[in-house]
Amino acid sequence: MILFLYTLLLFHHLYREAESTLCRMMGDPKNPLLSKDGDVTIGGIFAIHSKETLPSFEFKQTPQPLSCSSVNLRDFRLAQIMIFAIEEINRSESLLPNVSIGYRIYDTCGSRLSSMSATMGLMNGPDFVVGETCNGQSSIHGIIGETESSATVILSRTTGPFKIPVISHSASCECLSNRKDHPSFFRTIASDYHQGRALAYIVKHLKWTWVGAVNSDNDYGNYGMAIFLNTAQKEGICVEYSVKFYRTEPEKLKKVVHTITKSTAKVIVAFVSFLEMGLLIEQLSIQNITGFQIIGVEGWITSKNYITPNSFGSLGGSLGLALRKINIEGFSDYVTKAFWDTAFPCSQKQGNSSQYALSCSRYQDLLVLKNYNEDVPDHRYSSHVYKAVYAVAHSLHSLLKCKEQEGCEKSLTIQPQQVVEALKKVNFTVKFEDHVWFDSTGATVAHYEVVNWQQDSNGSFHFKPVGYYDASLPPDQRFVLNTKNIIWAGGQLEKPRSMCSESCPPGTRKAAQKGRSVCCYDCIACAEGEISNETDSNNCKQCPGEYWPNAKKNKCVLKDVEFLSFTEVMGVVLVIFSLFGVGLTVLVAILFYSNKDTPIVKANNSELSFLLLFSLTLCFLCSLTFIGQPTEWSCMLRHTAFGITFVLCISCVLGKTIVVLMAFKATLPGSNIMKWFGPSQQRLSVLAFTLIQFLICVLWLTISPPFPYKNMKYYKEKIIIECSLGSTIGFWSVLGYIGLLAILCFILAFLARRLPDNFNEAKFITFSMLIFCAVWITFIPAYVSSPGKFTVAVEIFAILSSSFSLLFCIFAPKCYVILCKPEQNTKQHVIGKTYSKPIEK
């Protein structure tokens, strides 16, 4: 218990002692390079010098202050524009009318060490009054800076816990958009989120798919390049290599240059900081590396220091994103006169020369710029510093409750946190018509120009605007690029090509090369039945059912339609044979009619002969229905006409065969068989046999008739228009019935072949039926296996062959006797030695 009470007393004593501690500066104070007192104070941190020399650290005495050299003209102008804006506000009667703004501007010399020292100097403020206790509050109401993103990250993280607002004019790293890590950070430049995407849009717009990437190994380069690479991947852009280096790493720089020289990509995206780009340009110029199209960023693309006759050989024609060039009225004259008279500490000698030399030695290199202002119109960051100063002023104006006539309430104490909250609400327009406000990340809207490094006829260099990117516009209007005004790498007027593989023309598709980027591919012709109608198509598309690729495989065209037509050679030949058969049959009929009373015509029932000739004519004609494009009616007609006419034909032949058999049976003593198969019975038998086929055809057409059908299975490249059978049973029933009659006829004729007669017609019928059956037995496998129109041709051939066999085998011998052996056309010769009674009509 006693120990616990003792501990409480100890903590109370320590708390009281800390509460009464006096503030004191540890070490020598860091003095600003440029300063002025005021009612409120704005800090500024710029790299006015770019080189820093460290003192000797022997630990025997207090180290000497760091010395800086090599004036950085760009940042010196930024310090001047800050002072110019503050003095302009101090003269204003509408903005902070009775409040004067002071400033304290520190030089970081481009060093992280000096940058931290400057930050602490701003936060600590001037010398403390003896006896004053620490209140934890800074006398600075806002800090303008830094120039580089990495240094700004350090600045923001250092000042963040104290809620001191930092407004940067050029720190564009996307990492600074994180409000959790940087709650009091603002910037008058857009985040690199937009710049990285805009670079990818430039590459995409120019149809480059194969690029190299180089970036600074710092926050600006790493975050910016990550955004570009992510967007490039989404836009189908491939990166051959992505390398980086830092200004203090010469070996890495050499590796970067070596990678560039060995690469196949002709376009390089350089997301590089100002200082690193100077080192890269130096190496490219020394090694005379040319022919590469450089795409740059706002950090270096408009630097006149880098566009020289030596560097133009390597970087001439470069494209890049730049901040808009804005002329601030009065600033050009200010940097040569008013600044040196009013703001520069050592413009005039004060006191003795030794004191002047001691206090002003750090400013000597700046005095060289006193009468120089030719670079002022080209500075693109000046307007951003100008807007940053005015943003802080407008915040203070609202916090001090300023009114134009009554002034401001100067007695109010302004905390840095209040300035942060006020900055979130600022919304004003500066004198050059730019509207200023901060979004939720503390940044402003992205506005970039696309500039092109060009050389005039007189040899002078300039940055020609060739487009823009404006994030405030709708997505489809944000990016515009006028390629007609661009001079490309090496002074060429023709856009360079940069791709791993040549574009695949329509009719081919891309096939990725194993182990390489997706932009490296082979062009493979589309497979059979597929097309591609776009350049660089990843896949080929299948043509619809009735379409087929053209020869180039870039378009689907209607498939060729195939059917046996009257105009093609095969169709013409078959028509000729068909008509020849018809003509021949008609001639035979005329010959028979003119000799109808002769014994050879009257033998075996001349009426059946004429009916047979008529049916043969129909058989020859029905073959014509198989030629031409199938239609619904022609499909039904061709098969039914074929079936009925052939049955009529075979029925006549069968009748004639039965007549032969009956005729010789009738010669036997006491036989009266012919009365059962006279002319009437013969006609009836023919009618009955034909009627059965007619009924089969009617059933076929009723149940499932033939119909035109587009067959796309046999040939992929063409459509066969054919007659589908509808009911295969119906089709084979028709053929089967014809075959049954033919076999029956053949058997009867075969039995009657040896009957005694000089002109035994059964012999010829037997031979004709033998040919007929052979043709149709051969027809079946040929019909099944023949493709397309040849199926129809086989069927027509079978019809014509069987028809000609009947015509020649049955009627040719009789025609020979009639025309060549008329002496044999007598009753005695026909009967010969047989005493049978011939049957006559």
Buried (B, 14 or more C-beta within 10 A) or exposed (E): EEEEEEEEEEEEEEEEEEEEEEBEEEEEEBEBBBBBEBBBBBBBBBBBBBBBEEEEEEEEEEEEEBBBEEBBBBBBBBBBBBBBBBBBBBEEEEBBBEBBBBBBBBBBBBBEEBBBBBBBBBBBBBEBEEEEEEEEBBBBBBBBBBBBBBBBBBBBBBBBEBBBBBBBBBBBBBBBBEEEEBBBBBBBBBBBBBBBBBBBBBBBBBBBBBBBBBBBBBBBBBBBBBBBBEBBEEBEBBBBBBBBBBBEBEEBBEEBBEBBEEBEBBBBBBBBBBBBBBBBBBBBBEBEBBEBBBBBBBBBBBBBBBBEEEBBBBBBBBBBBBBBBBEBEEBBEBBBEBBBEEBBBBBEEEEEEEEBEEEBEBBEBBEEBBEEBEBBEBBBBBBBBBBBBBBBBBBBBBBBEBEEEEBBEEEEEBBBBBBBBBBBEBEBEBEEEBEBBBEEBBBBBBBBBBBBBBBEEEEEBEBBBBBBBBBEBEEEEBBEBEEEEBBBBBEBEEBBBBBBBEEBBBBBBBEBBEEEBBBBBEBEBBEEBBBBBEEBBEEBBBBEEEBBBEEBBBBBEEBEEBBBBEEBEBBEEBBEBBBEBBEBBBEBBEBBEEBEEBBBBBBBBBBBBBBBBBBBBBBBBBBBBBBBEBEEEBBBBBBBBBBBBBBBBBBBBBBBBBBBBBBBBBBEEEEEEBEEBBBEBBBEBBEEBBEBBBEBBEBBBEEBBBBBBBBBEEBEEBBBBBBBBBBEBBBEBBBEBBBEBBBBBBEBBBBBBEBEBEBBBBBBBBBBBBBBBEBBEBBBEBBEEBEBBBBBBBBBBBBBBBBBBBBBBBBBBBBEBBEEEEEBBEEEBBBEEBEBEBBEE
